[in-house]
Amino acid sequence: MADVKEAINQLVNVNLHVNQRSVPVTETDVRSESEHLHVTIGATVPTGFEQTAADEVREKLGSSCKISKDRGKIYFDIAVESLAQVHCLRSVDNLFVVVQEFKDYQFKNTKEEVLKDFEDLAGKLPWSDPLKVWELNASFKKKKTKRKKINQNSSKRKMIDNGQGDKLDENDVKKEFSDNMIGSHILDYYENPAIKEEIITLVGEDLASCKDEADESSKETEPRVLKFRVTCSRAGEKHCFTSNEAARDFGGAIQDYFKWKADMTNFDVEVLLNIHDNEVIVGIALTEESLHRRNITHFGPTTLRSTLAYGMLRLCAPLPTDIIVDPMCGTGAIPIEGATEWYNCYHIAGDNNPLAVKRAANNISSLLTKNQIKEGKPSWGLPIDAIQWDICNLPLRTGSVDIIVTDMPFGKRMGSKKRNWNLYPACLQEMSRVCRPGTGRAVLLTQDKKCFTKALSGMGHVWRKVHTVWVNIGGLHAAVYLLKRTTQAFVHPSENEKEELLSKAKNEGD
């Protein structure tokens, strides 16, 4: 809260060039306006987990949510003092402040008329309060970044004082930097937007060619002119225009109105134009990159979003002292998210691939280092362990696990569809052994729904399906299954029964 108040004070020197002219702002005005300022915040969330995100907002911010008919988005009202808390939400990917919402926008019949309306709209929108929130948000992020650098420098000095400074190899630094850069580009379909939604970020050729010709001396004496870009997200089949055209014309009108400069890459303000059928929402982005990139530094071929991992964990409602296992952890996104949010539980990350276990261990180590830098003191650690094992023969006692949460192989990037017909029944059987009868539960994500349904049909005596969440992962239609362990005790099958089960599953797959 102190950060927010300090950021509000910095608004005194803000010049947003609203309505083509400078608007003098006094400290008294800023304080009086900000104290009573309420705005609508929009957030993108993993498709299918909109209700989960709405529940988190209600619990942590006390605000009710509206779930958009355009799936993957929620909207809620907050006081400006709660802005910092919004960034701490675990279920949201990106945030933006709503400038104005049109629930039933009347599009004209021709493309020329529609685009002309977009041009006229730029000068009619209530930009003032959203821009104040944007500036407050930018000031908050700057202070956070500055504080982070101070803590990092302090940690480096401590290492040198302890005699460790000379052990820092320049090649190791370059390698770590390279790994992080490569990791951000290895994100698979979990990272990509839905295929059905056309998303184009564009500033017209005449806008993108704008160059700042002012020299350094003029920058010091003249007010800084903001740079911007327009991102148009359009969904629906009844539009006579493209996202490209809407962003171009709307962006041109915004430049004329504010006298900002267009820049597609090095921008200060990102204006959002979200169109879904007849619903149009104009907003200003509050996040530069998705908030789901919070825990993972070492990526694998199928790294799960932290926000999706959070949604899966919430489905099983963890209780204090629960033992939560991810038997196919990959890079450890699920157990790391769990150890961060549900720190009063014990989390085990396991995988049969030694490289995956190493990545998970490195991600745990990186998170510990991050927490230590953030707090400026030694970390007490996280309630999590990583281990290599065989999913079909877990080194765990029967009935010793409370919750199992995992991302099962889709049979695309990892494994194969054919192999899943043998793997899924064996996995469900071993999970039923280690999971506590009566109270145990499992949350399993898979895109191979046919194979999973067949495997589950033979496990009705130990697993009961409670709920299914349909999710869109980069255009892939996947499902998250919430299963409840029945009260029936696990009985070790004979070797003949095992062979019959695997043979039956294989034949049905063929």
C-alpha positions as CSV (number, residue, x, y, z in Angstrom):
1,M,0.0,0.0,0.0
2,A,2.9,2.3,0.7
3,D,4.1,1.7,-2.9
4,V,0.7,2.8,-4.2
5,K,0.7,6.0,-2.2
6,E,4.2,6.9,-3.3
7,A,3.2,6.2,-6.9
8,I,0.2,8.5,-6.5
9,N,2.5,11.3,-5.5
10,Q,4.5,10.9,-8.7
11,L,1.4,11.6,-10.7
12,V,2.0,15.3,-10.0
13,N,4.4,15.6,-12.9
14,V,2.4,13.5,-15.4
15,N,1.6,15.0,-18.8
16,L,-0.5,12.8,-20.9
17,H,-1.3,15.3,-23.6
18,V,-5.0,14.7,-23.3
19,N,-7.0,16.4,-25.9
20,Q,-3.9,17.7,-27.6
21,R,-2.8,19.9,-24.8
22,S,-1.0,19.6,-21.5
23,V,-3.2,19.2,-18.4
24,P,-1.8,20.7,-15.2
25,V,-2.2,18.4,-12.3
26,T,-1.7,19.5,-8.7
27,E,-0.9,17.2,-5.8
28,T,-4.2,18.1,-4.1
29,D,-6.1,17.2,-7.3
30,V,-4.4,13.8,-7.6
31,R,-4.9,12.9,-4.0
32,S,-8.6,13.9,-4.0
33,E,-9.3,12.1,-7.3
34,S,-7.3,9.0,-6.6
35,E,-8.9,8.4,-3.2
36,H,-12.3,7.9,-4.8
37,L,-11.2,6.5,-8.1
38,H,-12.9,3.2,-9.1
39,V,-12.1,1.5,-12.4
40,T,-13.0,-1.7,-14.2
41,I,-10.1,-4.1,-14.7
42,G,-10.2,-6.8,-17.4
43,A,-8.1,-9.9,-17.2
44,T,-7.3,-12.7,-19.6
45,V,-7.4,-16.2,-18.0
46,P,-6.9,-19.8,-19.1
47,T,-9.9,-20.7,-21.2
48,G,-12.2,-22.9,-19.1
49,F,-11.0,-21.5,-15.8
50,E,-13.0,-18.2,-15.9
51,Q,-15.0,-19.2,-12.8
52,T,-11.9,-20.2,-10.9
53,A,-10.4,-16.8,-11.6
54,A,-13.7,-15.1,-10.6
55,D,-13.6,-17.0,-7.3
56,E,-10.1,-15.9,-6.6
57,V,-10.9,-12.3,-7.3
58,R,-13.9,-12.4,-4.9
59,E,-11.8,-14.1,-2.2
60,K,-8.7,-11.8,-2.4
61,L,-10.2,-8.5,-3.5
62,G,-13.8,-8.7,-2.4
63,S,-15.0,-7.8,-5.9
64,S,-17.7,-9.6,-7.9
65,C,-16.7,-10.6,-11.5
66,K,-18.4,-10.6,-14.8
67,I,-17.3,-13.5,-17.1
68,S,-17.2,-12.3,-20.7
69,K,-19.1,-14.3,-23.4
70,D,-15.8,-14.1,-25.2
71,R,-14.2,-17.0,-23.2
72,G,-10.9,-16.4,-21.5
73,K,-11.7,-13.0,-20.0
74,I,-13.2,-11.6,-16.8
75,Y,-14.0,-8.1,-15.6
76,F,-14.2,-6.7,-12.1
77,D,-14.4,-3.2,-10.4
78,I,-11.7,-2.1,-7.9
79,A,-10.6,1.0,-6.1
80,V,-7.2,2.3,-7.3
81,E,-5.7,1.4,-3.9
82,S,-6.1,-2.3,-4.8
83,L,-4.1,-2.1,-8.0
84,A,-1.0,-3.7,-6.5
85,Q,-3.1,-6.6,-5.1
86,V,-4.4,-7.2,-8.6
87,H,-0.9,-8.0,-9.8
88,C,-0.7,-10.7,-7.2
89,L,-3.6,-12.8,-8.5
90,R,-2.4,-16.3,-9.5
91,S,-5.1,-17.2,-12.0
92,V,-4.8,-14.3,-14.5
93,D,-2.4,-14.0,-17.5
94,N,-2.7,-10.4,-18.6
95,L,-4.4,-7.3,-17.1
96,F,-5.9,-4.2,-18.7
97,V,-8.0,-1.2,-17.5
98,V,-11.2,-0.8,-19.4
99,V,-11.7,2.6,-21.1
100,Q,-15.3,1.8,-22.2
101,E,-17.4,-1.2,-23.0
102,F,-20.1,-1.4,-25.7
103,K,-22.3,-4.4,-25.1
104,D,-24.2,-4.1,-28.3
105,Y,-22.1,-2.1,-30.7
106,Q,-24.0,-1.2,-33.9
107,F,-21.7,-1.9,-36.9
108,K,-22.5,-0.1,-40.1
109,N,-23.1,-2.0,-43.3
110,T,-20.0,-1.1,-45.2
111,K,-16.3,-1.4,-44.3
112,E,-15.7,2.3,-44.9
113,E,-18.5,3.4,-42.5
114,V,-17.3,1.0,-39.8
115,L,-13.7,2.2,-40.0
116,K,-14.9,5.8,-40.0
117,D,-16.8,5.1,-36.8
118,F,-13.7,3.7,-35.2
119,E,-11.8,6.9,-36.1
120,D,-14.6,9.1,-34.6
121,L,-14.7,6.9,-31.5
122,A,-11.1,7.7,-30.4
123,G,-12.1,11.3,-29.5
124,K,-15.3,10.4,-27.7
125,L,-13.9,7.9,-25.1
126,P,-13.4,8.7,-21.4
127,W,-9.6,8.3,-21.4
128,S,-8.9,10.4,-18.2
129,D,-9.3,7.9,-15.4
130,P,-7.9,4.8,-17.3
131,L,-4.8,6.9,-18.2
132,K,-4.4,7.8,-14.5
133,V,-4.5,4.1,-13.6
134,W,-2.0,3.3,-16.4
135,E,0.4,6.0,-15.1
136,L,0.0,4.8,-11.5
137,N,0.6,1.2,-12.7
138,A,3.7,2.3,-14.6
139,S,5.1,4.1,-11.6
140,F,4.5,1.1,-9.4
141,K,6.3,-1.2,-11.8
142,K,9.3,1.2,-12.0
143,K,9.6,1.3,-8.2
144,K,9.4,-2.5,-8.1
145,T,12.1,-2.9,-10.7
146,K,14.3,-0.4,-8.9
147,R,13.9,-2.2,-5.6
148,K,14.7,-5.5,-7.3
149,K,17.9,-4.1,-8.7
150,I,18.9,-2.8,-5.3
151,N,18.4,-6.2,-3.7
152,Q,20.3,-7.9,-6.5
153,N,23.2,-5.6,-6.1
154,S,23.1,-6.1,-2.4
155,S,23.2,-9.9,-2.8
156,K,26.1,-9.6,-5.2
157,R,28.0,-7.5,-2.7
158,K,27.4,-10.1,0.0
159,M,28.8,-12.8,-2.2
160,I,31.9,-10.8,-2.8
161,D,32.3,-10.1,0.9
162,N,32.0,-13.8,1.6
163,G,34.8,-14.5,-0.8
164,Q,32.5,-16.0,-3.5
165,G,32.8,-13.2,-5.9
166,D,35.9,-14.5,-7.6
167,K,34.2,-17.8,-8.3
168,L,31.7,-16.2,-10.7
169,D,32.7,-17.3,-14.2
170,E,31.9,-15.0,-17.1
171,N,31.0,-18.0,-19.3
172,D,28.5,-19.2,-16.7
173,V,26.8,-15.8,-16.7
174,K,26.6,-15.8,-20.5
175,K,25.3,-19.4,-20.5
176,E,22.6,-18.6,-18.0
177,F,21.5,-15.6,-19.9
178,S,21.4,-17.6,-23.1
179,D,19.4,-20.4,-21.5
180,N,16.8,-17.9,-20.2
181,M,16.6,-16.3,-23.6
182,I,16.2,-19.6,-25.4
183,G,13.7,-20.8,-22.8
184,S,11.4,-17.9,-23.5
185,H,11.1,-19.1,-27.1
186,I,10.7,-22.9,-26.4
187,L,7.2,-22.4,-25.1
188,D,4.9,-24.8,-27.0
189,Y,1.2,-24.7,-27.6
190,Y,0.6,-23.9,-24.0
191,E,2.0,-20.4,-24.7
192,N,0.2,-19.7,-28.0
193,P,-3.3,-18.0,-28.3
194,A,-6.3,-19.9,-29.5
195,I,-6.3,-20.5,-33.3
196,K,-9.9,-19.5,-33.8
197,E,-9.3,-16.0,-32.5
198,E,-7.6,-13.6,-35.0
199,I,-5.2,-11.4,-33.2
200,I,-3.2,-8.8,-35.1
201,T,-1.1,-6.0,-33.6
202,L,-0.7,-3.2,-36.1
203,V,0.1,0.4,-36.5
204,G,-0.3,1.7,-40.1
205,E,2.7,2.1,-42.3
206,D,2.5,5.9,-42.1
207,L,2.3,5.6,-38.2
208,A,5.1,3.1,-37.9
209,S,7.4,5.3,-40.0
210,C,7.2,8.1,-37.5
211,K,10.7,8.9,-36.0
212,D,11.7,10.9,-33.0
213,E,14.0,13.6,-34.5
214,A,14.4,15.6,-31.4
215,D,17.9,15.6,-30.0
216,E,18.9,14.9,-26.4
217,S,18.9,18.5,-25.3
218,S,15.3,19.0,-26.5
219,K,14.3,15.9,-24.6
220,E,15.5,17.4,-21.4
221,T,13.5,20.6,-21.8
222,E,10.4,19.5,-23.6
223,P,7.7,17.2,-22.1
224,R,8.2,13.5,-23.1
225,V,5.8,12.4,-25.9
226,L,4.5,8.9,-25.2
227,K,4.9,6.1,-27.7
228,F,2.0,3.7,-28.4
229,R,0.6,0.9,-30.4
230,V,-2.8,-0.6,-30.9
231,T,-3.6,-4.3,-30.6
232,C,-6.8,-5.5,-32.1
233,S,-8.3,-8.8,-31.1
234,R,-11.3,-9.8,-33.2
235,A,-13.6,-12.8,-33.0
236,G,-16.8,-13.4,-35.0
237,E,-17.8,-14.1,-38.6
238,K,-20.1,-11.2,-39.3
239,H,-17.5,-8.4,-39.5
240,C,-16.8,-6.8,-42.8
241,F,-13.4,-5.6,-41.7
242,T,-10.2,-7.2,-40.5
243,S,-8.2,-6.7,-37.3
244,N,-5.5,-5.1,-39.4
245,E,-7.8,-2.4,-40.8
246,A,-9.5,-1.7,-37.4
247,A,-6.1,-1.3,-35.6
248,R,-4.8,0.9,-38.4
249,D,-7.6,3.4,-38.5
250,F,-8.3,3.4,-34.8
251,G,-4.6,3.9,-34.1
252,G,-4.4,6.7,-36.6
253,A,-7.2,8.5,-34.8
254,I,-5.6,8.0,-31.4
255,Q,-2.3,9.5,-32.7
256,D,-4.2,12.6,-34.0
257,Y,-6.1,13.0,-30.7
258,F,-3.2,12.6,-28.3
259,K,-0.3,13.6,-30.5
260,W,1.5,10.4,-29.4
261,K,4.0,8.7,-31.5
262,A,3.5,5.2,-32.9
263,D,6.0,2.5,-32.2
264,M,5.2,-1.2,-32.5
265,T,8.1,-2.5,-30.3
266,N,9.3,0.2,-28.0
267,F,6.0,1.6,-26.8
268,D,4.9,3.1,-23.6
269,V,1.1,2.6,-24.0
270,E,-0.6,-0.4,-25.5
271,V,-4.2,0.4,-26.5
272,L,-6.5,-2.7,-26.8
273,L,-9.4,-3.0,-29.1
274,N,-11.3,-6.2,-28.3
275,I,-14.1,-7.1,-30.6
276,H,-16.3,-10.2,-30.1
277,D,-19.4,-10.3,-32.3
278,N,-21.3,-7.1,-31.3
279,E,-19.3,-6.6,-28.1
280,V,-16.5,-4.0,-28.3
281,I,-14.2,-3.2,-25.4
282,V,-11.5,-0.5,-25.5
283,G,-8.7,-0.9,-22.8
284,I,-5.2,0.0,-21.9
285,A,-2.8,-2.8,-21.1
286,L,-1.3,-2.9,-17.6
287,T,1.1,-5.9,-18.1
288,E,3.9,-6.0,-20.6
289,E,4.2,-9.8,-20.5
290,S,1.9,-12.6,-19.2
291,L,1.9,-13.0,-15.4
292,H,2.1,-16.8,-15.9
293,R,5.8,-16.5,-16.4
294,R,6.5,-16.2,-12.7
295,N,8.1,-19.5,-11.6
296,I,9.7,-21.2,-14.6
297,T,13.2,-20.3,-15.8
298,H,14.1,-23.7,-17.3
299,F,11.6,-24.7,-20.0
300,G,10.8,-28.0,-21.5
301,P,9.0,-29.1,-24.7
302,T,5.6,-29.1,-22.9
303,T,5.9,-26.5,-20.1
304,L,2.5,-25.8,-18.5
305,R,1.4,-22.3,-17.7
306,S,1.6,-21.4,-14.1
307,T,-1.9,-19.9,-14.3
308,L,-3.3,-23.2,-15.6
309,A,-1.5,-25.1,-12.9
310,Y,-3.0,-22.9,-10.3
311,G,-6.5,-23.5,-11.7
312,M,-6.0,-27.3,-11.6
313,L,-4.8,-27.1,-8.0
314,R,-7.8,-25.1,-6.9
315,L,-10.1,-27.7,-8.3
316,C,-9.0,-30.2,-5.7
317,A,-9.2,-27.7,-2.8
318,P,-6.0,-28.6,-0.9
319,L,-6.2,-28.7,2.8
320,P,-3.3,-28.0,5.3
321,T,-0.9,-31.0,5.7
322,D,-2.1,-32.6,2.4
323,I,0.5,-34.5,0.5
324,I,0.2,-33.5,-3.2
325,V,2.0,-35.4,-5.9
326,D,2.6,-34.7,-9.6
327,P,3.9,-38.1,-10.9
328,M,4.6,-36.7,-14.4
329,C,5.9,-33.2,-13.5
330,G,8.0,-32.2,-16.5
331,T,9.6,-28.9,-15.5
332,G,7.7,-28.8,-12.2
333,A,5.1,-26.1,-13.0
334,I,2.3,-27.7,-11.0
335,P,4.2,-28.6,-7.8
336,I,6.1,-25.3,-7.8
337,E,2.9,-23.3,-8.1
338,G,1.4,-25.5,-5.4
339,A,4.4,-25.0,-3.0
340,T,4.2,-21.2,-3.6
341,E,0.5,-20.8,-2.9
342,W,-0.3,-23.8,-0.7
343,Y,2.9,-23.8,1.4
344,N,1.2,-25.6,4.3
345,C,1.0,-28.8,2.1
346,Y,3.9,-31.0,1.0
347,H,4.5,-31.3,-2.7
348,I,6.4,-34.0,-4.6
349,A,7.5,-33.6,-8.2
350,G,8.4,-36.8,-10.0
351,D,9.1,-37.9,-13.6
352,N,10.7,-40.8,-15.4
353,N,12.9,-38.5,-17.5
354,P,16.1,-37.5,-15.8
355,L,16.3,-34.3,-17.8
356,A,12.8,-33.3,-16.7
357,V,13.7,-33.9,-13.1
358,K,16.8,-31.8,-13.5
359,R,14.8,-28.9,-15.0
360,A,12.3,-29.2,-12.1
361,A,15.1,-29.1,-9.6
362,N,16.7,-26.1,-11.3
363,N,13.3,-24.2,-11.3
364,I,12.9,-24.9,-7.6
365,S,16.5,-23.6,-7.0
366,S,15.8,-20.5,-9.1
367,L,12.6,-19.7,-7.2
368,L,14.4,-20.1,-3.9
369,T,17.1,-17.6,-5.1
370,K,14.4,-15.2,-6.3
371,N,12.6,-15.4,-2.9
372,Q,15.9,-14.8,-1.1
373,I,16.7,-11.7,-3.3
374,K,13.1,-10.4,-2.8
375,E,13.2,-10.8,1.0
376,G,16.8,-9.7,1.3
377,K,17.6,-12.6,3.7
378,P,18.1,-16.3,3.6
379,S,15.1,-18.3,2.5
380,W,13.7,-21.1,4.7
381,G,13.0,-23.1,1.6
382,L,9.9,-24.6,0.0
383,P,7.9,-27.7,1.0
384,I,8.8,-29.5,-2.2
385,D,11.0,-32.3,-3.5
386,A,11.9,-33.6,-6.9
387,I,12.6,-37.3,-7.7
388,Q,13.0,-39.6,-10.7
389,W,10.7,-42.6,-10.7
390,D,8.5,-44.9,-12.8
391,I,4.9,-43.7,-13.0
392,C,3.7,-47.3,-13.1
393,N,5.6,-48.3,-10.0
394,L,5.8,-45.3,-7.6
395,P,8.0,-45.6,-4.6
396,L,5.2,-44.5,-2.3
397,R,3.2,-46.4,0.3
398,T,-0.3,-47.5,-0.5
399,G,-2.9,-44.9,0.5
400,S,-0.3,-42.3,1.5
401,V,-1.2,-39.5,-1.0
402,D,-4.0,-37.0,-0.6
403,I,-4.0,-35.3,-4.0
404,I,-2.6,-36.2,-7.4
405,V,-2.4,-33.3,-10.0
406,T,-0.6,-33.9,-13.3
407,D,-0.5,-33.0,-17.0
408,M,-0.7,-36.4,-18.8
409,P,1.1,-36.9,-22.2
410,F,-1.1,-35.7,-25.1
411,G,0.7,-38.1,-27.5
412,K,1.8,-35.1,-29.7
413,R,5.0,-33.5,-28.4
414,M,5.6,-36.2,-25.8
415,G,4.9,-39.9,-26.2
416,S,2.4,-41.2,-28.8
417,K,-1.4,-41.8,-29.1
418,K,-0.7,-45.5,-29.5
419,R,1.4,-45.7,-26.3
420,N,-1.3,-43.8,-24.3
421,W,-3.6,-46.9,-24.7
422,N,-1.2,-48.8,-22.5
423,L,0.1,-45.9,-20.3
424,Y,-3.3,-44.4,-19.2
425,P,-4.8,-47.6,-17.6
426,A,-1.5,-48.4,-15.9
427,C,-1.2,-44.8,-14.6
428,L,-4.8,-44.7,-13.2
429,Q,-4.3,-48.1,-11.5
430,E,-1.0,-47.0,-9.8
431,M,-2.6,-43.6,-8.8
432,S,-5.5,-45.5,-7.2
433,R,-3.0,-47.5,-5.2
434,V,-1.1,-44.5,-3.7
435,C,-4.2,-42.3,-3.3
436,R,-6.0,-42.3,0.0
437,P,-9.4,-44.2,-0.2
438,G,-12.5,-42.1,0.5
439,T,-10.8,-38.6,0.7
440,G,-8.2,-38.8,-2.1
441,R,-8.7,-36.9,-5.3
442,A,-7.0,-36.4,-8.6
443,V,-7.0,-33.6,-11.2
444,L,-5.7,-34.8,-14.6
445,L,-5.2,-32.8,-17.8
446,T,-5.2,-34.5,-21.2
447,Q,-6.1,-33.8,-24.8
448,D,-6.3,-37.6,-25.6
449,K,-9.9,-37.7,-24.2
450,K,-11.0,-40.9,-26.0
451,C,-8.1,-42.9,-24.6
452,F,-8.7,-41.4,-21.1
453,T,-12.4,-42.1,-21.1
454,K,-11.8,-45.8,-22.1
455,A,-9.1,-46.2,-19.4
456,L,-11.4,-44.6,-16.7
457,S,-14.3,-46.8,-17.7
458,G,-12.4,-49.8,-16.4
459,M,-11.6,-48.1,-13.1
460,G,-15.1,-47.3,-11.8
461,H,-14.6,-49.2,-8.6
462,V,-11.7,-47.0,-7.5
463,W,-12.2,-43.7,-9.3
464,R,-15.4,-41.6,-9.7
465,K,-15.5,-38.6,-12.1
466,V,-16.8,-35.5,-10.3
467,H,-16.3,-32.7,-12.8
468,T,-14.8,-31.9,-16.2
469,V,-13.4,-28.5,-17.2
470,W,-13.0,-28.0,-21.0
471,V,-9.9,-25.9,-21.8
472,N,-8.5,-24.5,-25.0
473,I,-4.7,-24.8,-25.0
474,G,-3.3,-23.1,-28.0
475,G,-6.2,-24.3,-30.2
476,L,-6.2,-27.8,-28.8
477,H,-9.4,-28.9,-27.2
478,A,-8.3,-30.5,-23.9
479,A,-10.0,-31.6,-20.7
480,V,-9.3,-31.4,-17.0
481,Y,-10.9,-34.2,-15.1
482,L,-11.6,-34.0,-11.3
483,L,-11.7,-37.6,-9.9
484,K,-12.6,-38.7,-6.4
485,R,-11.1,-41.8,-4.9
486,T,-13.8,-44.3,-3.8
487,T,-13.7,-46.0,-0.4
488,Q,-12.8,-49.3,-1.9
489,A,-9.4,-50.5,-0.7
490,F,-6.8,-51.1,-3.4
491,V,-6.3,-54.8,-4.3
492,H,-3.1,-55.7,-6.0
493,P,-4.0,-57.3,-9.4
494,S,-2.4,-60.6,-10.4
495,E,0.0,-60.6,-13.3
496,N,-2.7,-62.2,-15.6
497,E,-5.2,-59.4,-14.7
498,K,-2.5,-56.8,-15.5
499,E,-1.9,-58.4,-18.9
500,E,-5.6,-58.7,-19.7
501,L,-6.1,-55.0,-18.8
502,L,-3.3,-53.8,-21.0
503,S,-4.3,-56.1,-23.8
504,K,-7.9,-54.9,-23.7
505,A,-6.9,-51.3,-23.7
506,K,-4.5,-51.9,-26.6
507,N,-7.2,-53.7,-28.7
508,E,-9.7,-50.9,-28.1
509,G,-7.1,-48.4,-29.2
510,D,-6.4,-50.3,-32.4
